[in-house]
Amino acid sequence: MKIKMLAALALAAGNFVALAQTNQPADDWQPAPSNMPGQQYPQVNSEGRVRARLQAPQAQEVQLNISGVKFPMTKDTNGVWLGDSTPQDQGNHYYGLVVDGADVPDPNGAFIFGSGGWHTDVEIPAADQDFYALKNVPHGQLRELLYFGKTSNTTRRCYVYTPPDYDKKPGKRFPVLYLLHGYNENETGWGHQGRAGLIMDNLIAEGKAKPFIIVMENSAINLPPGFVPHGPPPAGGPPRGGRRGGFDFSPFEHALLEDVIPYIDANFRTLADQPHRALAGLSMGGMQTRTIAPAHLDTFSHIGIFSGGSIATNEIKDLNKFKQKVKVVFVSYGSRESGAAGKADVAALKAAGINSVFYESPDTAHEWLTWRRSLHEFAPLLFQKK
């Protein structure tokens, strides 16, 4: 019995050593493509792990923090801390360091706003990254604009993508996509971590999408107390101040219709009519889209909902009008999200005669690679003759 126990323990120890060796990171580390110029860390490997480095001789504990999950780092005799994460999904991630309990950014990476604050950006190369890669093709412009919003009584900021030939063809007018961000994000998200401009540049260069303007505003709007809506509620639309999923979308609804769209139409060469205007968004922005667009069928003709719910046929008040006015309804989710209901709703819309598309991003969850892919699939459907 004793010999059998020793043999079993030896076998278990051998399996443990083999497992430990199997779990060793692949030694093919490369600087992350999102690093500041010339910086070697953070690094990523072929497994999608992230390796961070920090020189902090006086620190007692340092951790690598990726999307709220912390990984230990160890200090060498020179006071340099090094640590690895577990394999992460491909694409963009918010990360930072925790030094003696304090969350700090990594000075080696670029700063971006997301998930409610400023974080360091780390990009894990994706197998299909070519569609949002920087290529030698004609490029549009991502313009930062300041304007006064009457509904909020504040100076507001938005970003506008204009396609490559916008300035080359001064007599040409363009359709517009109003593209919304998610909860705890802002108007910088789609242009920076979303790579919206590069996605459009590449699609246009390949002849897969028509050139159009993209407007990215801050849809997290809280109006001052005592705000009175301008005009009555839209016919068949949601009540003013109505909530969806705990969010009050009516302030942004007013800003979008009364400030943003009029400003864009007055200052850019737009095709300022319903057939040439689209509304889409991710997560909370998708929820806003599914609330606002069906209530304003005379304003929007193309609807995109990325990881933000879907539109069920029993939610459409006038199915005939919806079918007549809406050119496409696009719904997408990551394969690791709960998209079954959205897929079923799209099938029901198709059965009702409404042009609808469901897209599932492979091997992603509620994250930017899902939404980059969603925009890449959605954009070619916009403003087509059929």
C-alpha positions as CSV (number, residue, x, y, z in Angstrom):
1,M,0.0,0.0,0.0
2,K,2.8,2.4,0.9
3,I,4.5,1.7,-2.4
4,K,1.3,2.4,-4.3
5,M,0.8,5.7,-2.4
6,L,4.3,6.8,-3.2
7,A,3.8,5.9,-6.9
8,A,0.6,7.8,-7.0
9,L,2.2,10.8,-5.4
10,A,5.1,10.7,-7.8
11,L,2.6,10.4,-10.7
12,A,0.6,13.4,-9.4
13,A,3.8,15.4,-9.0
14,G,4.9,14.6,-12.5
15,N,1.5,15.6,-13.8
16,F,1.7,18.9,-11.8
17,V,5.2,19.6,-13.3
18,A,4.0,18.9,-16.8
19,L,0.9,21.1,-16.3
20,A,3.1,23.9,-14.9
21,Q,5.4,23.6,-17.9
22,T,2.4,23.6,-20.3
23,N,1.2,26.8,-18.7
24,Q,4.4,28.6,-19.2
25,P,3.9,31.6,-21.5
26,A,5.0,31.2,-25.1
27,D,8.4,33.0,-25.4
28,D,7.6,35.1,-28.5
29,W,7.0,38.4,-26.8
30,Q,6.7,41.5,-28.9
31,P,6.0,45.2,-28.0
32,A,2.3,45.9,-28.2
33,P,1.3,47.9,-31.3
34,S,-0.4,50.4,-29.0
35,N,2.8,51.4,-27.1
36,M,4.2,54.9,-27.1
37,P,6.9,55.2,-29.8
38,G,10.1,53.4,-28.9
39,Q,8.7,51.7,-25.8
40,Q,9.3,47.9,-25.5
41,Y,6.6,47.3,-22.8
42,P,3.9,46.3,-22.4
43,Q,4.5,43.2,-24.5
44,V,2.1,40.6,-26.0
45,N,2.7,37.1,-27.1
46,S,1.0,34.7,-29.5
47,E,-1.3,33.5,-26.7
48,G,-2.7,36.9,-26.1
49,R,-0.9,37.4,-22.8
50,V,0.2,40.8,-21.7
51,R,3.6,41.4,-19.9
52,A,4.1,44.6,-18.1
53,R,7.3,46.1,-16.7
54,L,7.8,48.9,-14.1
55,Q,10.9,50.2,-12.3
56,A,9.8,51.0,-8.8
57,P,12.5,50.0,-6.3
58,Q,10.6,51.4,-3.3
59,A,7.3,49.8,-4.1
60,Q,6.1,46.9,-1.8
61,E,3.5,45.4,-4.2
62,V,2.8,45.9,-7.9
63,Q,0.0,44.3,-9.9
64,L,-1.0,44.3,-13.6
65,N,-4.7,45.3,-13.9
66,I,-6.6,44.3,-17.1
67,S,-10.3,45.2,-17.1
68,G,-10.4,44.9,-13.3
69,V,-8.6,41.5,-13.1
70,K,-5.3,41.8,-11.3
71,F,-2.2,39.7,-11.9
72,P,0.9,39.7,-9.6
73,M,4.2,41.2,-10.6
74,T,7.6,40.3,-9.1
75,K,10.6,42.5,-8.4
76,D,14.2,41.7,-9.3
77,T,17.3,42.9,-7.5
78,N,17.3,46.1,-9.6
79,G,13.9,47.1,-8.4
80,V,12.2,46.2,-11.7
81,W,8.8,44.6,-11.5
82,L,7.7,42.2,-14.2
83,G,4.4,40.3,-14.5
84,D,2.2,38.5,-17.0
85,S,-1.6,38.2,-17.5
86,T,-3.5,35.1,-18.6
87,P,-4.4,34.9,-22.3
88,Q,-6.8,37.7,-23.3
89,D,-9.2,38.2,-26.2
90,Q,-7.7,39.7,-29.3
91,G,-8.2,43.4,-29.8
92,N,-8.3,46.4,-27.5
93,H,-8.1,46.3,-23.7
94,Y,-8.0,48.9,-20.9
95,Y,-5.3,48.2,-18.4
96,G,-3.1,49.8,-15.8
97,L,-0.9,49.1,-12.8
98,V,-1.7,48.9,-9.1
99,V,1.3,50.2,-7.0
100,D,0.9,49.6,-3.3
101,G,-2.9,49.7,-3.7
102,A,-3.0,52.8,-5.9
103,D,-4.3,52.5,-9.5
104,V,-1.8,54.2,-11.9
105,P,-1.5,54.2,-15.7
106,D,1.5,52.6,-17.4
107,P,3.6,55.4,-18.8
108,N,4.7,53.2,-21.6
109,G,1.3,53.0,-23.3
110,A,-1.1,55.4,-24.9
111,F,-3.9,56.9,-22.7
112,I,-7.5,56.5,-23.8
113,F,-10.8,57.3,-22.1
114,G,-13.1,54.4,-21.5
115,S,-15.0,52.4,-18.8
116,G,-15.5,55.6,-16.8
117,G,-12.0,57.0,-16.7
118,W,-8.6,57.4,-18.3
119,H,-6.7,54.1,-18.8
120,T,-3.6,52.8,-20.7
121,D,-4.4,51.1,-23.9
122,V,-3.0,47.8,-24.9
123,E,-3.8,46.2,-28.3
124,I,-3.5,42.5,-28.8
125,P,-3.2,41.8,-32.5
126,A,-6.2,40.1,-34.0
127,A,-6.1,37.5,-36.7
128,D,-8.4,39.7,-38.8
129,Q,-6.8,43.0,-37.9
130,D,-6.3,43.9,-41.6
131,F,-9.7,45.5,-41.9
132,Y,-8.8,48.2,-39.3
133,A,-5.1,48.4,-40.1
134,L,-3.3,51.6,-41.2
135,K,-2.7,51.1,-44.9
136,N,-1.4,53.1,-47.9
137,V,-4.9,54.1,-49.0
138,P,-6.6,57.5,-49.2
139,H,-7.6,58.6,-45.7
140,G,-10.4,60.7,-44.5
141,Q,-10.2,63.2,-41.6
142,L,-11.4,62.9,-38.0
143,R,-12.4,66.4,-37.0
144,E,-12.8,67.7,-33.5
145,L,-15.6,70.3,-33.3
146,L,-16.9,72.5,-30.5
147,Y,-20.4,74.0,-30.8
148,F,-23.1,75.4,-28.5
149,G,-26.0,73.1,-27.7
150,K,-29.2,74.9,-27.0
151,T,-31.0,72.0,-25.3
152,S,-28.2,71.5,-22.7
153,N,-27.1,75.2,-22.7
154,T,-23.5,74.1,-22.9
155,T,-20.6,74.1,-25.3
156,R,-20.4,70.6,-26.7
157,R,-17.8,68.5,-28.5
158,C,-18.2,66.1,-31.2
159,Y,-16.0,64.2,-33.7
160,V,-16.8,64.0,-37.4
161,Y,-15.2,61.6,-39.8
162,T,-15.3,62.9,-43.4
163,P,-14.4,60.5,-46.2
164,P,-11.2,60.9,-48.3
165,D,-12.8,62.7,-51.2
166,Y,-14.9,65.1,-49.0
167,D,-12.5,68.1,-49.7
168,K,-11.6,67.0,-53.2
169,K,-15.2,67.2,-54.4
170,P,-16.6,70.4,-53.1
171,G,-19.9,70.0,-55.0
172,K,-20.7,66.6,-53.6
173,R,-23.0,65.9,-50.7
174,F,-22.8,62.9,-48.4
175,P,-25.0,60.6,-46.3
176,V,-24.5,60.7,-42.5
177,L,-24.2,57.9,-39.9
178,Y,-24.7,59.1,-36.3
179,L,-22.6,56.6,-34.3
180,L,-23.1,56.3,-30.5
181,H,-20.7,55.1,-27.8
182,G,-21.5,52.9,-24.8
183,Y,-22.0,53.5,-21.1
184,N,-19.1,55.1,-19.3
185,E,-17.5,56.0,-22.6
186,N,-17.6,59.2,-24.6
187,E,-17.3,60.7,-28.1
188,T,-13.6,59.8,-28.4
189,G,-14.2,56.0,-28.3
190,W,-15.2,55.2,-31.9
191,G,-12.5,57.3,-33.4
192,H,-9.7,56.0,-31.1
193,Q,-10.2,52.5,-29.8
194,G,-13.0,51.8,-32.3
195,R,-10.8,52.6,-35.3
196,A,-13.9,53.9,-37.2
197,G,-11.9,56.1,-39.5
198,L,-9.5,53.4,-40.6
199,I,-12.3,50.9,-41.0
200,M,-14.1,53.3,-43.3
201,D,-10.9,54.3,-45.2
202,N,-10.2,50.6,-46.0
203,L,-13.8,49.8,-47.0
204,I,-14.0,52.8,-49.3
205,A,-10.7,52.0,-50.9
206,E,-11.8,48.4,-51.5
207,G,-15.1,49.6,-53.0
208,K,-17.1,47.8,-50.3
209,A,-18.9,50.8,-48.8
210,K,-20.2,54.1,-50.1
211,P,-18.4,57.2,-48.7
212,F,-20.4,58.8,-45.9
213,I,-19.9,61.1,-43.0
214,I,-19.8,59.7,-39.4
215,V,-20.8,61.9,-36.4
216,M,-19.7,60.8,-32.9
217,E,-21.2,62.8,-30.1
218,N,-21.4,62.4,-26.3
219,S,-24.7,60.7,-25.8
220,A,-24.4,60.6,-22.0
221,I,-26.3,63.9,-21.5
222,N,-27.8,65.1,-18.2
223,L,-29.8,68.2,-18.7
224,P,-30.2,70.8,-15.8
225,P,-33.2,70.6,-13.4
226,G,-36.3,72.2,-14.7
227,F,-35.5,71.4,-18.4
228,V,-38.7,71.6,-20.5
229,P,-38.7,69.5,-23.7
230,H,-39.1,71.5,-27.0
231,G,-42.3,70.4,-28.7
232,P,-44.7,67.5,-28.1
233,P,-43.7,63.8,-28.0
234,P,-43.4,62.2,-31.4
235,A,-46.4,60.4,-32.7
236,G,-46.1,56.8,-31.8
237,G,-42.8,57.4,-30.0
238,P,-41.7,56.8,-26.4
239,P,-42.9,59.2,-23.7
240,R,-40.5,62.1,-23.0
241,G,-38.3,61.2,-20.0
242,G,-39.1,57.5,-20.5
243,R,-36.4,55.1,-19.3
244,R,-34.9,52.1,-21.0
245,G,-32.8,49.8,-18.9
246,G,-32.4,52.4,-16.1
247,F,-31.0,55.1,-18.5
248,D,-32.9,58.3,-19.3
249,F,-32.5,58.7,-23.1
250,S,-34.8,61.7,-23.6
251,P,-32.1,64.4,-23.0
252,F,-29.9,63.0,-25.7
253,E,-32.9,62.4,-27.9
254,H,-33.6,66.2,-27.8
255,A,-29.9,67.1,-28.3
256,L,-29.6,64.7,-31.2
257,L,-32.7,66.0,-33.0
258,E,-32.5,69.7,-32.1
259,D,-28.8,70.4,-31.8
260,V,-26.5,67.8,-33.4
261,I,-28.3,67.0,-36.6
262,P,-29.1,70.7,-37.4
263,Y,-25.5,71.7,-36.7
264,I,-24.1,69.0,-38.9
265,D,-26.5,69.7,-41.7
266,A,-25.7,73.4,-41.5
267,N,-21.9,73.0,-41.4
268,F,-21.2,70.0,-43.6
269,R,-22.3,69.0,-47.1
270,T,-24.9,66.4,-46.1
271,L,-27.7,64.8,-47.9
272,A,-30.1,66.2,-45.3
273,D,-33.0,63.8,-45.6
274,Q,-34.3,60.6,-44.1
275,P,-33.1,58.2,-46.8
276,H,-29.5,59.4,-46.2
277,R,-29.4,59.4,-42.4
278,A,-28.5,56.4,-40.2
279,L,-28.3,55.8,-36.5
280,A,-26.3,53.1,-34.7
281,G,-24.5,52.5,-31.5
282,L,-22.8,50.0,-29.2
283,S,-24.1,48.8,-25.8
284,M,-25.9,51.8,-24.3
285,G,-25.7,53.5,-27.7
286,G,-27.4,50.5,-29.2
287,M,-30.2,50.8,-26.6
288,Q,-30.5,54.5,-27.4
289,T,-30.7,53.7,-31.1
290,R,-33.5,51.1,-30.7
291,T,-35.4,53.7,-28.6
292,I,-34.9,56.8,-30.7
293,A,-34.8,55.6,-34.3
294,P,-38.2,53.8,-34.4
295,A,-39.8,56.9,-32.8
296,H,-38.4,59.1,-35.6
297,L,-38.9,57.1,-38.8
298,D,-39.1,60.4,-40.7
299,T,-35.5,61.1,-39.6
300,F,-33.6,57.8,-39.8
301,S,-33.7,55.1,-42.4
302,H,-30.9,52.7,-41.3
303,I,-30.6,51.2,-37.8
304,G,-27.6,49.5,-36.3
305,I,-27.6,48.0,-32.8
306,F,-24.3,46.5,-31.6
307,S,-24.6,44.5,-28.3
308,G,-27.5,46.7,-27.2
309,G,-30.7,44.7,-27.6
310,S,-32.8,44.4,-30.7
311,I,-36.2,45.4,-32.1
312,A,-39.1,42.9,-31.7
313,T,-42.0,43.0,-34.1
314,N,-44.5,43.6,-31.2
315,E,-42.6,46.7,-30.3
316,I,-43.2,48.3,-33.6
317,K,-46.4,50.5,-33.4
318,D,-46.9,50.8,-37.2
319,L,-45.4,47.9,-39.0
320,N,-46.4,49.1,-42.4
321,K,-44.8,52.5,-41.9
322,F,-41.7,50.9,-40.4
323,K,-41.4,48.6,-43.4
324,Q,-41.8,51.5,-45.8
325,K,-39.3,53.8,-44.0
326,V,-36.5,51.6,-42.7
327,K,-34.0,50.3,-45.3
328,V,-32.1,48.0,-42.9
329,V,-32.1,46.8,-39.3
330,F,-28.7,45.4,-38.3
331,V,-28.2,43.6,-34.9
332,S,-24.9,42.2,-33.7
333,Y,-23.3,40.5,-30.7
334,G,-20.1,38.8,-29.7
335,S,-20.3,35.0,-29.7
336,R,-19.6,35.1,-25.9
337,E,-22.6,37.5,-25.3
338,S,-26.3,36.6,-25.0
339,G,-27.4,37.3,-28.6
340,A,-30.0,34.6,-29.0
341,A,-33.0,37.0,-28.5
342,G,-31.5,39.4,-31.0
343,K,-31.1,36.7,-33.5
344,A,-34.7,35.6,-33.0
345,D,-35.9,39.2,-33.4
346,V,-34.0,39.6,-36.6
347,A,-35.6,36.4,-38.0
348,A,-39.0,37.7,-37.0
349,L,-38.3,41.1,-38.7
350,K,-37.3,39.2,-41.9
351,A,-40.5,37.2,-41.8
352,A,-42.4,40.4,-41.6
353,G,-40.7,41.6,-44.8
354,I,-38.2,44.0,-43.2
355,N,-34.6,43.9,-44.4
356,S,-32.7,42.7,-41.4
357,V,-29.3,41.3,-40.7
358,F,-27.8,39.5,-37.7
359,Y,-24.1,39.3,-37.2
360,E,-22.1,37.4,-34.6
361,S,-18.5,38.3,-33.9
362,P,-16.5,35.1,-33.4
363,D,-14.7,34.5,-30.1
364,T,-15.4,37.9,-28.6
365,A,-17.5,39.3,-25.8
366,H,-18.7,42.8,-24.8
367,E,-15.6,44.5,-26.2
368,W,-14.2,46.7,-28.9
369,L,-13.2,44.0,-31.3
370,T,-16.9,42.9,-31.4
371,W,-17.9,46.5,-32.3
372,R,-15.1,47.1,-34.8
373,R,-16.3,44.0,-36.6
374,S,-19.9,45.1,-36.3
375,L,-19.1,48.5,-38.0
376,H,-17.2,46.7,-40.7
377,E,-20.2,44.5,-41.4
378,F,-22.8,47.3,-41.0
379,A,-21.1,50.0,-43.1
380,P,-21.4,48.2,-46.5
381,L,-25.2,47.9,-46.0
382,L,-25.7,51.7,-45.7
383,F,-27.1,54.0,-48.3
384,Q,-27.2,51.4,-51.1
385,K,-29.7,51.7,-53.9
386,K,-31.4,48.4,-53.0
